[in-house]
Amino acid sequence: MAGMGNVLHRDDGFGVEVVRALAARPLPDGVTVLDIGTGGIHLVQALLDGYEALIVIDAVQREAEAGTVFVLEPDVPPLERYTPEERHEMLVDMHYTVPSRAMILARALDALPARVWIVGCQPKDAETLGIGLSDEVAAAVPRAVSRVEALIQSAERGAPLAAERSAERGESR
């Protein structure tokens, strides 16, 4: 699993905070926790080692109430689907701060696992320079931790996983 985001931009640090919480918990053997921050190229490099599944945790803009947690199954298009200009722009981005770009590059390198999920949270403020999550997003961290742990457990059992297309708000189920 990989936590992405910029901790210097308030709620954009959601993914990093979730993986920090997960790293402090007992996790099954074979589960790798990566604090990617804003360096998505590090995610691509790590995926080259070969993984069965990937869970990316990040702030996501979904026009929902701040603190809403989502589990999404992204459609990662092949690099060939883009125009030469778009491919050039993607390939010269050495940071890959946007998870989708990192996943497109990983797919182009045949390093993207077959199963990929994004556990995201609607931020309240991901633009303002400052440290610390808003109250709404901080309250979503334990819910996101629970969702990630449930994904890991299901993946371990080999159960087919389908991401919820609906949002979860409030207490975890």
N, C-alpha and C positions, 0 to 999 in steps of 0.2 A: 504494500500500500504506500501511497505517496501523498504527502501533504504539500499543497502548493499555496502560494500567496505571499504578499508583502506585509510583514508585521509592522512596518512603518506607516501603513495606510489603514489603520484601525481594523474594520471588519474584513478587509482583504486578507488578514492573517488567520482567518478561520481554519483553513486546512492545516496550517502549521500547529495551531493550538490543539486540534484534534489528534494529530499524530503524536504530539508530545504526551497527551493523556493516554493514548494507546501504548506508547513505549513504556509507560510506567506500570502496565498491567501484564499479567501472564498471558502470553500468546502461544499458539501451537508452534511446534517445530516447523521450520520451512517458511514461516511468515516473516517477511522482511519489512521493516518500517523505515521509510525514507523521508527525511525533512528536506524537501526539494526547495522550498522558498520560491524565489523567482528564477531559478536556474533549471528550467525544464530540460535543457540539454543533458543535465545529470541524470534525469529520468530515462532519457533515451539510452544513454550509456549503460545504465543499470539494467535496462531491459535486454540489452545484448547478451547478458548472462543466461537468459532463458527463464521464463516464468510461465506458469499455467494460467494465472489470472492477475488482473490489475485492478486495484481500487484507488481512484484518485479522489482526494478530498480537497474541496476548494469552495470559495465563495462563488455563487452563481446568480446572475441577474435573470430572474424569472418573473418580474413584475408581481411578486407575491408579498405578503406581509413579512416584515423583517423577522428573522429567526425561523422561518419555515424551512424545514429540512426536506430535501429531495433525494431520491435514489433514481438515477438515470442510467440508461444503457445507450451510450453514444453510438451513432453511426459514423464510423471513421472512413471517409472516402479514400480511395487510392490516389496517390499523387498525380497520376495520369489524368484524373478528372479535372484538373486545374489547367488554366492557360499557361503558356510558357512564362509570361510575365508574373502570374501569381505564384508559380513554382519557384521562380528566381527570388521573389520577395520572401517566400517561406524559407528557402534554403540558406539565405544570407543572414537570417535571424539567429545569432549565436546563443541567445539566452532561452528562446522558446518559453517565454513567460506565460503564454496562453496554452493551457493543457491540450487543446485541440491540435495546435501546431506540433507539439511534441509527439502526440499520438500519430499524426499523419506521417511524420518523419520515421517514427518507430515502425509503422506499417510498411513504409517504403523500404526499410532495411530488413524487413521480414522478422522483426523483433517484437511486434505487438502481440500480446497473448490473445487467444481466441475469445476469452471472457474478460470484458472490461466494464466497469461501473464507475460512475461518478456519484459520490455522496457530497451533495452541495447544500449550501445554506444561503438564503436570500439575505444579503447584507443590508444594514441600515445606512452605514456610511463607510464606503470603501475608497473614498476619494481624498478625504481630509488627512493631512499629514498628522500623525499622532500614533501613540502606542496604546494598545488595549482595545478589546472588543467592546461593542455597545452591550448594554444589559440584555437586549433581545437575542443577540448572537451568542453571547457568553452562555445564556441559558440553553441554547441549542447544542452546545458542545457535548453534554452527556447523551443527548438523543442521537447525535451523529455517531458517537462511540458505540452505542448499542446497535445501531444499524450496521456499522462496519463489522462488529463482532458477529452479528447474525449472518452477514454475507460470508464471512470466513467459515463459520460452522456449516453453512449450507454447501459451500464449495468443498469442504473436507469430506462431506457425506457423498459428494458426487451428484447431489441433487441438481436438477436443472433449475437455473435461477433466471427469473424474469424480473427486471427492475419494475418497481411500481411507477406507473405513469402519473399517479396522483401524489400530492404533497402530504406530508405529515406535520401537524402542528400540535403543540402541547405535549402531553405525556407520551412516552414510548409505549408501544403495544407489547 
